[in-house]
C-alpha cells in the first residue's frame, strides 16, 4: 500500500480510497487507529495522502478486483487437495501464479504506443 500511496502523492492526489471487504481484521482497532493517526499527520503537515477505507458489501467480491483474483485462485488450487506441508501448499500457489502470469503476458504491439502519442 505504501507504493500506491507514494504514487498518488507524486501525482498530487490528496486522498487514496482503499476498497476493503468486511473482514474482521479490517476493523481491528489497532489498524483503524493507525490510519487515523496517519491522516492526522497529513492534516498537521499539510502534505501527503490520506487513506480512506471504503468497506464493500459482504459477498461483493466483484467490486474488489484483488479479492476476485484471490477467490479464483483458491478455487483452482486449494479445494479437495491435501498438502503434506505449508511449503507444499505455497509451492502449488506459486506454480499457479507463474502459469497464470505467463499466460497473460504479452509483448506490446506497436499500435499500443501510438495511442499515447495523440
N, C-alpha and C positions, 0 to 999 in steps of 0.2 A: 504494500500500500504506500510505502514511503516513496517509491519511484514514481507512482502515479501522482502523488501529491506534489512532488518536485516538478513534474512535467506541467501540471496545472499552474504552479507558481510561475514557471518560466513563461507561460502563455498569458500571464496577467490575470488569471481567474482568481476569484476570492473564495469560492465555495466548491467543495468536492462532495457530490451526492454519492453515497455508498449504499447500493441495494443489499439488504440483509433479509435472509429468511428468518422466520420466528424461532430460531434455535435458542435454547436456554442460555448458552454461553454468550450469545449476542446481547443478552440483557444483564450480564454479570455486573454487579455494582463497581468492581474494580475497572472494568473496561469502559463503562459509561462515564465513570469519574475521570479516567484518563482522557477521554475525548473532550469532556467539559473543560478540563484544565488546559488542554492544547488549544481549544477555541478561545479561552480567556487570554491565553498568551498572545494569540493572533490579534485580539482586540487591544491588548495593552501596547503591543509593539507597532500596531498599525500596518503590519505587513504579514504575508503568509496566506495560507489557505485553510479555511475552516472545514472540518469534516462533519457532514450531516448524514447520519444513518437514516435510511428510509426503509422501514420494515415492510416487507412484502406480505401479502396474504398467505396463510398456510396452504400448501399444496400448489402454489402458483409458480412452479419451477420454471416455466417458460418465460417469466419476466426477468429471470436472472440467468444469463447465458452460461456462466460458470457452473451454476447448480445443475443446469440441464446436462452439461457435459459430464459432470461427476456422476449424476444419476445413470446416464447411459453407460458409463464405464463400469459402474458397479453391476449393472445388469448383464454386461457381456463377460466380465472377468470373474466376479465373485460368486454367483449363485451356484448351488449344487457342487461346490468344489471344497474339498478338504485339503488344507495346506498343512504340511508337516511342521512348518515354522513360519514365523513372521517374515523371515528373509525370503522364503519361497513365495509368499504372497506378494511381497514387494517386487520380486523378480517378474512375476506374472503381470503385475500392473505396469512395470517399466517396459516390458515387451509389448504390451498393448499400446502404450503411448507412442513408442518408437514406430510401430507399424502404422498407427493412425496418422502420425505426423508425416511419415514418408509418403503415404498415400495422398495426403492433402498438399504436399509440397509441389510447387511448380515453378518453372523458370518464368520470369516476367516476359510478356510479349512486348515487342517494340511499340505497339499502339498504346500500351498502358502508360508509357512515358509521355506521349503526345497529349494525352488528356490533361495532364497537369500544366502544359505549356500555354494553354489558351484560357 
